[in-house]
Amino acid sequence: MADLGFGLMRLPLRDPDDQTSIDTDLLKRMVDEFLAAGFDYFDTAYYYHRNTSERAIREALVERYPRDRFRLATKMPMKLLESREQQERVFGEQLSNCGVEYFDSYLLHNICRSYYDIAERLDTFGFLKARKEEGRIRRLGFSIHDNADFLERVLGRHAEDTDFVQLQVNYLDWENPDTQARRCCEVCESYGLPVIVMEPVKGGALANVPEPVERMFEEAAPGMSPASWAMRFVGGIGCVETVLSGMTDLEQVRDNIRTMRDFRPLDENEREVLERAKKAINSSVAVQCTGCRYCVDDCPEAIAIPEFFSIYNDAVCTPSKGLPPQRFYYLNLTENHGKASDCIGCGRCEESCPQHLPIRELLKDVAKRLEVF
C-alpha cells in the first residue's frame, strides 16, 4: 500500500498575496494531525514559498518532535547552481534551514533537459553520492517533469546512484502525450526503482472539479471527495511507494488521512467513472496549470501567471453575456502585477514550466478575454 506524504509547496498563508507569510500556527496543527494518524514523510525544497518552506517546517516539525518521529526530504535547486562550490554552500544552508544533521531523502530538483546539463557539468550526482556516504543523506533521488525517453536517458547513466524517482502522476496525465506518466512509471519499474508521486491532484484541479464531474463522483460513491478519487488512482499503481499531497488546511489533511489510512484502490466500475470524469474535465479546462509558480520568479514584468490562468479558466468554463465578471478579479491583480499583455516574449517562464505550457501564447488569450472594457 502506498504511503501518504506531506508536500510543503502550498502551505497556508496569512496573506494570499505574500508567499512568505506562512501561517505556522495552522501548519503546526496540520503537522500534529498528520503525525498522529501514523504518517511521517515531509517533502520540501530550497525555493518553495520564496525560500521560506524549509525554515517553516523546522519550526512546525523539527523543533517540536524527536528526529526519529519523522522523515524529511528536500531538493538541490538545480536552476540556481553555477559552480561546484555553490552546491556545498546550498546543501549546508539547507541543513541549517531545516535544523537537521541529515536528510532522509534528498533529490536533484526537476532534472529537465537544461538542468540535467547543469547536473552533469557540476557532477551533482557525484557530489550528493559523497554526502550519502558521509551519512548526511539516507536516500538519493531526483524529481523530473519530462517524457519517458528523457527519463530513460537519465537513468541509463545514473540508475546506480538513484534510490527512487519523483514523478508527476495523476489520472489526467496518465496517458498525456507530453507528461507520459504511465510510460515514466514503466521506465522506473524496468530499473526496479520505486516512485514517489507529486501532483496527484494536479495543483488542486482534481480536488475542485467542474460541477458535472462532482455530481458524477457523488452518485458513484456518496461522501467520497473528488480529491480522494485522484489519490486512490495513484495509490493503486504498483510502483508507487509514496503519494505527496500539498495541503493548505486541516480539512485537506483529514480528507487525505481518511483516504490513505484505510486505503482501497479503485475497482473496475470506479475506473469507468473516472474515465468519463477525465473526458469531461479535459473538455472544460482551458489551461492545465498546476500553480507551481516556477514561472513567476523569473518574469521580468512580474506577471501573475498562475493567478491569471486560474481566472481565465473560470471565465472559459462559465461563459457569460457581455463583459466577463472574472475581469474584475483580473484587474485587481494587475494593480500590483504586470498585465498579461505586458509579456515581452522572453520565454523564461516556458523554460521553467514543468507542464511545458506555451505560456506566451496563452497570455495572449488571457489578455483578449480579460483585458476588455
N, C-alpha and C positions, 0 to 999 in steps of 0.2 A: 504493500500500500504506500502511495506517495505521501511524503511529509508536507506540512504547511510551513512556509517561510514568510517572515515579515519583511516586506520590501520598504525601504526608507527613502524613496524618491518623492513621494506625495504625502508628506506629513501634514498634520493640522496646523493651520496658520491663524495668528491673531489678526493679521491684516492680509486679506487676499491679494493685495497688490504688492506685497513685500515677501518674497520667497525666503528671506532670512528670519521672518517673525514667527518661528516655530513655537507652537503652544506646548511647552514642555510639561506643564501640569497635566494636560489632557494626554499627552504622549505617555507619561508615566502610568496613567490608569490603563491605557491600551496595552502597554508592555506587561503590566501586572496580570491582566486577564489572559493575555496570550500565554504567559508562562504558567499560570495556574491551570490552564487547560492541558498542559503537558507538551506544548510546543516550545522550541528554544532556538530556532535559527533566524538570524537577523542579517539583512543584506543592505549595505550602504555603499557609498562611493565618494571619492575625493571632492567632486564638484556638484553633488546633489545639493539642492537648496543653496546655491551660490556658496559652496564650501562650508556650510554650517551643519549638514546632516551628521557627519562623524562626531562632532562635538555634542550635538543634541543626544545621540544615543549613548555617549559616555555619561551624560548627566542622568538620562532616564533609565539606563540599564546598568552600565558598567560600575558606576559609583554606588549602586544600590543592591547589587546581587553578587554573591561569590562567583569566581571565574568559572567554576565547574557547572554553573546553572544555565549557561548559555553558550551558543556558538555564534561567532561573529565573522562576517565576510565583508571585505571592501575591495577596491579595484585601483590598479595603476592607471592614471589618466593619460592615455596614450597621446591624445591630441595636444597635450601641453608640453611634451618632452622634446628637449633639444640636445641633451647630452647625457652620457652615462652617469656623470656625477649628479645630475639632477634626479636620476632615479633613486639614488641613495638618500638624497635630501628629502624627496617626497615620501618615500617609504618611512623614514624616521619621523617625519611630520605626522603621518597617518597613525603610527603607533601612539604618538603623543596626543593627537586629536581624540582618539578612541580610548586612551587610558589603559591600553593593554600591552603585554610583553610579547604576544604572538597573535596571529590571526588563524582561526580555524580553517577558513578558506580565503584564498586570495586570487584575484582574477586580473588578467590584462583586459582593460575596458574597451569593448567594441572594436574587435580586430576586423575592421573593414579594410579595404584594399590599401588606402593611403596610410592608415595607422599600422597596418601589418608591415609595410615597408619601414616605418619608424622602428618597430619592434625588431626587425632583422638587422637594421643598421646599428642599433644600440645594444643588440644582444639582450633584449629584455627577458626572454625566456631563460637565458643563462643566468642573468642577474637574480631572477626570482628563484630559480632552482638552487642557487647558492644560499639564499635566505631560508629556503626549505631545509636544506642540510644543516643549517645553524639552529633550526627549531623555531624560527620566527614565523614560519608558515607551516600549517599541518597538511593542507591540500591545495594544489595549484590547478587553476583552470583559466578559461577565458570566456568572455561573452562575445557574441558575434551577431550582427544583423546583415547577413549576406546569403547568397544562394548556396546550394549543396555542393556545386563544383568547387567554389572557393573554400568552403569548409573542408572538403577533401584535400585541397592543396595544403591548407594549414596543418591538418592532422597528419598528412603524409610526411611532413617534416618534423612535427613536434608531438606526435601521439605519446611517445615515451616520457615526455615532460609533463603530460596532462593527466589529471585525475578525474576531471569532469568538464562538461561543456554547458554553458548557459545559453539557451536559445529562446527566441520569441516564438511561442506556440499558443495558438488558440483556434477555435473552430472556424473562424473566418479565414485565418492564414494557413490552415492545414493543407489545402490544395492550391493556394495562391501561387501563380507562376513566378512572382517576384520574391516572395518570402520563402516559399518552398519548405514549409515547416515539416511536413511529412518526410520529404526526402532528406532533410537535415537530420531528423531523428534516425532515419535508417543509416545514414553515414556514421553517426555516433555508435549505433548498435554494432555496425560492422567492425568497429575498433574496440568494442567491449566497454565503451565509456558511458556512464550514467549522464542523464540530462537534468539540469535544473531549469525550470520553466520561468521565463519572465513574460510579462504582458498577457497573462491568461484571460483577463477581461478587456484586453486591448485599450488600456488607459481609461477604463471606465465605460467605454462604448457598449460593452456587452453586459454591463450592470444597469445601464439606462437605455434599454432597447425601445424601439418605436412601440406605440400603444398596441397595435395589432399583434405584434410578437409577444408582448407581455400577456395579452389575453390568451394567446396560443399556449404559452407555458403554464399559465394558471389552470387552464382547462385540463391539460395533460397531467399536472402534478400540483394540486392546490397547496398553497402556502410555501412552495419552493421558489426562492428568489431567482431572477434572471442570472445574477452572478453565480449562483450555485450550479446552474446548468453549465456555465463555462468552466467552473472549477472541476466539476465531475468529468467533463470531457477530457481535460488534460491529465487529471489524476488517474484516469484509466489507461493511459498509454504505458506500455510495458517498460520502456527505458527510462521513464521519468522517476526520479527519486525525490524531488522537492518541487513544490509549486509556490512561487513567490507571489504575494499579493501586496500591492501598495495600498495601505489602509489609512484613511484620513479621519475616521471617527470610530466610536465604540461600537456602533451597530454593524459596521463593516467587519470589525474584529469578531464580533459574536456570530455573524452570519457565516463567516469563513470557518469558525470553530465548529459550528453545527454541521457544516458540510463535510469537513475533513476529519473530525474526530470519530465519527461513525460512518466512514466513507463507504459509498455504494456507487460503483460505476454505472454509467448509463446502460439501460437494457436496449433491446432491438427496437422496441416501439418508441422509446425516448430518442433514439438516434434518428429515427424517421422524422420526429417532430423537429429536432434540431436542424435537419437538412432543410425543412420548409422555412424555419426561422432564418437560417443563413441566407436563403434566397431573398426573403423579404427585407432583411437588413441591408444586403448589398444593393438592392434596388432603391433604397431610401437615403443612404448616406452618401453625400457628395464627395467629401474629403475624409479619408480614413486616417486622420491624425490622432496619435495617442496622447498628445500633450506632454511629451517628454521634455520639451523646452531646450533641447540641444541646439536648435536653430537660433534661439533668441540671443545668446551671449555674443555671437559673432556678427550680429546685424548692425551695420554702421548707421542705419536710420532708426534704430530702436523700435522696430515694428513688432507689435504684439501678435506674432504669427499664430500661435496655438489658440489664443482667445478669439482672434478674427475668424479662424476656421470653424470654431465651435459655434459662433454666432451665425456664420454663413450656412453651416449645416442645418441649423434650426430654421433659418429663413427658407431654405430649399425644401425642407421636409414639411413646413407649414406655410405654404404659399398664401398670399393674401392679395386682395384687390388694392390697387393704388400703392402707396409707399409702404415698404415692409416695416412692421413695428420694431423689428430687431435692429433697425438702423440707429435707434436712439442709444441702445447699449453700445453699438459700434462707435458712434460719435462721442460718447462719454469716454471711451477708452482712448480715442485719438487726442484727448486733451493732454495726455501725458505720454503718448506714444506716437510714432510715425504712422501715417495712414498707409493703407495697402498700396495706394497709388504713388507713395513716396519711394517704393522699391527702385533701386538703381540697377538691378540686374547683376549684382556682383557674383551671385551664386554660392556664397559662403554657407547660406542656410541649407542648400541642397547637398553640399559636401558633408554636413553634419547630420543630415536626416536619416535615422535608422530605417524609416519606411520607404526611402528613395522616392519621395513625392516630388513632382515638378512644381515646387513652391512658387517660383517666379510666375509661371503661367496661372497658377491657382489664385495668386494675389490679384491678378488682373480680373478674374471672375468675381472675387470679393469686392473689388472697387466698383465694378459695373453694377453689382446688385445693391450694395450698401451705401455707396457714396452718391446718393440721389437726393434731390431737394425739390 
